[in-house]
Amino acid sequence: MEESYLKRELYELLNRDPSIFEFIQSGSLDGIWYWDLEKPENEWMSAKFWETLGYHPDEKRHASSEWQDIIFSEDLEVANKNFEKHCADPNHPYDQIVRYQHKNGKTIWIRCRGLAIRDQNGKAIRMLGAHTDITDLKETEKEITRLTKEYEIVFNGTQDAMFLIKVLESGEFRFVRNNIAHQSKTGISLEDIINKTPQELLGQKFGDSVAKNYQKCLDHKTSITYEEELSLPAGDRIWLTTLTPIMEGERISNIVGSAADITQRKKLELELEKNANYDKLTGLPNRRLFFERLDQLIAENERDQHGFALLFIDLDGFKAINDQYGHEVGDEVLIIAGKRLSQCIRKSDTVARMGGDEYTILFRNVAGKNSVVSLVKKIHTVLQEVMQIDAIACHVNASIGIAIYPDHGTDREILLRNADAAMYEIKRNGKGGFWFFEKG
């Protein structure tokens, strides 16, 4: 290929005008071009440009038509408009990103910048330009865009409430954003949460509470999961929250939060626990919970060397009421009896319904028989008071057997059996009253 006169002219310009050299220096030399605007078909393109597009320089002529055949048509239109504006006004930059088709069919992204060389009258007679291959940058941008879209799909597509927290250099926490599920379930909009501290968003009480967990995640530098109950615009909710720290070097820059609304699950768990541990009719602890508390009380008193009393109570006259007035009245008698027993004890004691018309009481911190006599008398008295159920006046008595730990046994079977034996001793002697177990 013979040397172009435009190349010689450019070299001469470089020697005469330092600004030309500075322009080339500032551009990325993935291709240089020099264009004769008075003879527009003539354009010198450096070898690097054609190599960038997959061509051997000898395959191409120094003509503008060579590159105009492989540039994307819509990008050529943009380049031409910018060229016209730059020729008319030196302050309008000739700078755009265009796409070329590589010899192998790939798309090559090129940043094309140019500078008009003007005559003494300011007319543009030449154009000097530089090409920069930014294909890798564009591919990276494309990948970032793809990942961003995937992130948005995951972030807003999940049913869990997600939120992002910025950890400032000062150690302060500020919310960055929340997803659609979080907005829906909490009633907190994206506008409400952006750049707020926990205290600004949730108030001092709940803000301090959640910030404490954020700090725990920060201190441990690992994911943590916990349950929390919060009062939010959408209502009171129980959340199972996981916090995951995002590291930048040795420092945590952000925390990603994911929270599942477990309010209904906890409600169901409480309902199941209640059904498993409490009598459906009276609401008192049932046999299962009674034995659990009895075992716990034995363990505590074995360690602390204290005593407690176990009362076994049977309602005398209940069967007759049930037979005469029916189960609805009988059930009311059982409910009233349970309430009266509950009113006779301290919060630390336990009243349980064992089944039928049988109740038990665990009375803590007793030192022998004398310390429980007044309690037992009170119980016996209140159970005998008339129970008015609609127009029916019901009367019951009670036989109460008492066993004292550790005098009358140190395990649950023996204690219950001995209290039951004391109760039946009253039954054999005419019913009604109380009796302490006596060793035979």
SULFEN-V598396 format. One line per field, one symbol per residue. burial: + if it has 24 or more other ideal C-beta (glycine too) atoms within 12 Angstrom, else -. Layout:
BEGIN
burial->???
END
This chain:
BEGIN
burial->---+-++-++---------+--++--+--++++++++----++++++-++-++-+----+-+-+-+++-++---++--+--++--++------++++++++-----+++++++++++------+-++++++++++-------------------+----++++++++-----+++++++++++-++-+----+--+++--++---++-+++-++++++-----+-+-+-+-+----+++-+++++------+-++++++++++-------------+++--+-++++-+++-++--++--+-----++++++++++++--+-------++++++++++++++-++---++++++--++++++++-+--+--+--++-+++-+++--+------+++++++++++++++++-+--++-++++++-++----+++++++---
END
